[in-house]
Amino acid sequence: MKNVELIGTKREAKGTNSARAIRRNKQVPCVLYGGKEVLHFSVNEQALNKIIHSPEAHRVELDIDGEKHLAVLQDKQFQPVTDAVIHADFLEALPGQEARLPMIVRLTGQSAGVRKGGKLNQSIRKLHVKGSLEALPNLIEVDVTGLDVGQSFHVRDLNLPGVTVLEDPDDVIASVKMPKKAAEAAAPAAASPAAAAATPAPAAEKAEPAKK
């Protein structure tokens, strides 16, 4: 995963009133856990949004009043009406520590089925995974170049060393199908030669005997 820097300020006061005061100043209350101690701090709302709304997962280099911590964003809460982020939890990234994260799935390449007129469908756009922070990628890329019409790419087809995908192995990530209209148009055309071959030729009329 790539690293991104985020600057925070320690907060001593806790509770609802303190959190509201922090948010009024365009800051977001946060918690860092998983290390020697739990740290309560706040960060700039706009800076945090860049991490939260990024399509990629990141290791976050937290600078909290000069103290450096490497962490990953583990959870966040949103205001139900405005959709503004109101709280975030960070897990300190210690060597060999395992984390669970949602990861974006990005399809790459042009499938063989699409080149034949098929339509590529992506059924899953995000997967939940777990693994050591050293093994986790920024996002999950799926190469669909070899995917033909009628074929599917499943969760079990992923190759992610050191990473466990938490979804069902049989879940379909992407598939290629022929559009309905194209399939219907192709069906009669394919059936015509066979139908013609199956239809018996009309019997020849008997010639009348010659009159003497």
URNOR-V939397 format. One record per run of one state. SS is the DSSP state (~ for helix, > for strand, _ for the rest). FROM is the first residue (numbers start at 0). LEN is the number of residues. If there is no record, write none. Layout:
BEGIN
ss:SS from:FROM len:LEN
ss:SS from:FROM len:LEN
END
This chain:
BEGIN
ss:_ from:0 len:1
ss:> from:1 len:9
ss:_ from:10 len:5
ss:~ from:15 len:9
ss:_ from:24 len:2
ss:> from:26 len:7
ss:_ from:33 len:5
ss:> from:38 len:6
ss:~ from:44 len:8
ss:_ from:52 len:5
ss:> from:57 len:7
ss:_ from:64 len:2
ss:> from:66 len:12
ss:_ from:78 len:6
ss:> from:84 len:8
ss:_ from:92 len:5
ss:> from:97 len:11
ss:_ from:108 len:3
ss:~ from:111 len:4
ss:_ from:115 len:2
ss:> from:117 len:5
ss:_ from:122 len:3
ss:> from:125 len:7
ss:_ from:132 len:7
ss:> from:139 len:4
ss:_ from:143 len:8
ss:> from:151 len:3
ss:~ from:154 len:3
ss:_ from:157 len:5
ss:> from:162 len:3
ss:_ from:165 len:6
ss:> from:171 len:7
ss:_ from:178 len:1
ss:~ from:179 len:19
ss:_ from:198 len:14
END
